[in-house]
Amino acid sequence: MNGINNSGDIVGIRDDSSDVQHSFELNGGVYTSFDYCGAKATEGVAINNAGEVFGAYEDSSGNWTVTTFNQQN
């Protein structure tokens, strides 16, 4: 777990069996795993009280970019 808001929504990071990082959100008892489209790794690190998730992703060149995740990512 990396972040939690006042509603109890949680964001974090999990590694799969290939040791690739993926982000997750636990919102109202519903677990959702998510990745930035085309990313090599995704890290959800914070969630605000409006439910916006903040974090970073690693592109195929190894560069990290800070972002706000949304349905379109």
C-alpha positions, 0 to 999 in steps of 0.5 A, a space after each residue: 500500500 502506498 496511499 490512502 484517502 479519507 474514504 479508505 480508498 487505497 492505491 499501491 504497487 504489486 509485482 507479477 510473476 515476471 517481476 513487472 510492477 503494476 498499480 492497483 486501487 482498492 475502492 469500496 471493496 473492489 480491487 482494480 489493477 491498472 497500467 499506463 498504456 505502453 508502460 514497462 512499469 506503473 506505480 500508483 503512489 497517492 490518492 486524493 479525496 476526489 479519487 484521483 490517483 497520482 504516480 509514475 510510469 516507466 517507458 520502454 527506454 527506462 525513463 520515468 514520468 510522473 502522472 495523474 492516472 485516469 480512465 484514458 491512460 
